[in-house]
Amino acid sequence: MNTQKNFAMNTSATYFTFNHINKTIVGTEFNFKMSGNPNKPQYEALMNAMAMHPNYTLAPIASTKKVEKKQTYAGLTLPLMSDYIRIAGTEQVKAEFNHMVEGKTAYPTIKSWFLDEFKHFNVNQAKAQIAKHDLTARKAAVRTAVKVKTAKATPAVVEMPIASNF
């Protein structure tokens, strides 16, 4: 009767392998990290591997897979989208956005559509562009108001007929 256990509990997963030439137990850094928790299957797999080959050393391999940081859009709200479309969108884009908002389209659908329309969108840059645009618009409104007020304040010259001698 065979009393020795297999070193991997799950037959569909092999957490550690042996390198008999270098006398090492090889595994990923992740599996070695998980083997520190007695409730994980990697723990039992490593204990069994070490029991089978007590003179072997442990050799973790660094992951070669690079994980790209996913671009997030924290702060992307419907009002921000609306403001950005107001300054950067075409009439067709504005109409399509308004149709979706009025039709009570779900936010994830609108967000996906928005990001497809504006491929290089950046929340912080958009906020800066909106603020700059609004500031420019306010300055223009003030200039217009000053011109109108000045035009009203200037007395009009009315020609009066010359009075004749009495």
Backbone hydrogen bonds, N-H to C=O, Kabsch-Sander energy under -0.5 kcal/mol:
donor,donor_aa,acceptor,acceptor_aa,energy
3,T,1,M,-0.6
9,M,7,F,-0.5
11,T,9,M,-0.6
13,A,10,N,-1.2
15,Y,13,A,-0.6
17,T,26,V,-2.8
19,N,24,T,-2.8
20,H,18,F,-0.6
23,K,19,N,-1.0
24,T,19,N,-2.0
25,I,57,T,-3.2
26,V,17,T,-3.0
26,V,24,T,-0.6
27,G,59,A,-1.4
28,T,15,Y,-0.5
29,E,61,I,-1.7
32,F,28,T,-2.2
33,K,29,E,-2.4
34,M,30,F,-2.7
35,S,31,N,-1.6
36,G,33,K,-1.4
37,N,34,M,-1.7
40,K,37,N,-2.0
43,Y,40,K,-0.8
44,E,40,K,-1.0
45,A,41,P,-2.2
46,L,42,Q,-2.6
47,M,43,Y,-2.5
48,N,44,E,-2.5
49,A,45,A,-2.2
50,M,46,L,-2.7
51,A,47,M,-1.9
52,M,48,N,-2.2
53,H,49,A,-1.8
56,Y,53,H,-1.4
57,T,23,K,-2.1
59,A,25,I,-3.0
61,I,27,G,-2.4
68,E,66,K,-0.7
76,L,73,Y,-1.9
77,T,75,G,-1.2
81,M,77,T,-2.6
82,S,78,L,-2.8
83,D,79,P,-2.6
84,Y,80,L,-2.6
85,I,81,M,-2.8
86,R,82,S,-2.0
87,I,83,D,-1.4
88,A,84,Y,-2.6
89,G,85,I,-2.1
94,K,90,T,-2.5
95,A,91,E,-2.4
96,E,92,Q,-2.4
97,F,93,V,-2.6
98,N,94,K,-2.6
99,H,95,A,-2.3
100,M,96,E,-2.0
101,V,97,F,-2.5
102,E,98,N,-2.8
103,G,99,H,-1.7
104,K,101,V,-1.3
105,T,100,M,-2.6
109,T,106,A,-0.5
110,I,106,A,-2.0
111,K,107,Y,-3.1
112,S,108,P,-2.3
113,W,109,T,-2.4
114,F,110,I,-3.0
115,L,111,K,-2.6
116,D,112,S,-1.6
117,E,113,W,-2.1
118,F,114,F,-2.6
119,K,117,E,-0.6
121,F,118,F,-1.4
126,A,122,N,-2.6
127,K,123,V,-2.5
128,A,124,N,-1.9
129,Q,125,Q,-2.6
130,I,126,A,-2.7
131,A,127,K,-2.4
132,K,128,A,-2.5
133,H,129,Q,-2.7
134,D,130,I,-2.9
135,L,131,A,-2.4
136,T,132,K,-2.4
137,A,133,H,-2.5
138,R,134,D,-2.4
139,K,135,L,-2.5
140,A,136,T,-2.3
141,A,137,A,-2.2
142,V,138,R,-2.4
143,R,139,K,-2.4
144,T,140,A,-2.3
145,A,141,A,-2.5
146,V,142,V,-2.5
147,K,143,R,-2.3
148,V,144,T,-2.4
149,K,145,A,-2.6
150,T,146,V,-2.7
151,A,147,K,-2.3
152,K,148,V,-2.0
153,A,149,K,-2.0
154,T,150,T,-1.5
158,V,156,A,-0.7
159,E,157,V,-0.5
